Amino acid sequence: MRFDFFDLHLFLNIVDTGSLTKGAERSAISLQAASERIKKLEQQFSTTLFTRHALGVKLTVAGQVFTEQAQRLIQQEQQLQHAMSPFTQGLATQVTLWCNSSAQSEYLPILLPQYLLENPHIQIELKEAESSDIIQAIEKGTAQLGLISNFFNSEHLYTLDFSHDPLVLICPQQHVLIQHKTLNLSEILNYPFVGLMQYHSLQQSIETQAKRLNCVMQYRLRLPNFAAIAQVVADGVGVAVMPKRAAQHLNKLYKFHQIELAGAWANRKLLLAAAQFDTLPTAYQHFAQFLISQKAKLILD
């Protein structure tokens, strides 16, 4: 079956004007060309779409059915043109991903370059926030897609496993704690800490756990990123908690000791969350599918 949208527009112009001649004029083609196009349509469907009379044309029953379907197709064509206009005009579609500090610094930089290169019309905005705040933002409709820790209650959202994201303790190589292979948070809170700045979501999560143990963490120093923390810990200033992936990466640059942390809060996973994945805008669905498809690249040693 072959016909183009020009034939549909011509057909509807004839229906609208009630005249083959006027429909041809509105479509800016000759009467003969219009007549031939309509004849081919009728031959294609083996039916008569119009009956001709002295005052113009009148639709047959088949013509009425064709009119309804043609109108739907024209509407879909317009929707398609609207959806594709940002790409044809070189405009960018923006996707905003809310994420906690671990996802932003350790996982997304591995994946996003590939996605952006493959999708030049997509702009990605990363918005760092505490996992609990991301959950609330998605529930309220402020956010559409987020990467959160499984430690937080997300039962009202749909989630997909994204990556394991365990936390570890790092300490100087000659520290008294290096004899341990695994530690609980309660066993390390009396030691002086090096932490992230107060506004970092990961640091807020660690402090929340300490408060649940009726402890207040003592900081010798607060720094803006994991690299700075790793350097001063290696120099012997104190101990710190950070994601295992960050510790593995930074251990190649700075000499410190890593110790596994016990407890569900430390052996956490990152989840991709949405109110409902199948109702997300197309660009968000495409991005979400990409993130989940890349999980194999994020496996920790």
Secondary structure, 3 states (H helix, E strand, C coil): CCCCHHHHHHHHHHHHHCCHHHHHHHCCCCHHHHHHHHHHHHHHHCCCCEEEECCEEEECHHHHHHHHHHHHHHHHHHHHHHHHHHHHCCCCEEEEEEECHHHHHHHHHHHHHHHHHHCCCEEEEEEECCHHHHHHHHHHCCCCCEEEECCCCCCCCEEEEEEECCEEEEECCCCHHHHCCEECHHHCCCCCEEEECCCCHHHHHHHHHHHHCCCCCCEEEEECCHHHHHHHHHCCCCEEEEEHHHHHHHCCCCCCEEEEECCCCCCCEEEEEECCHHHCCHHHHHHHHHHHHCHHHHCCC
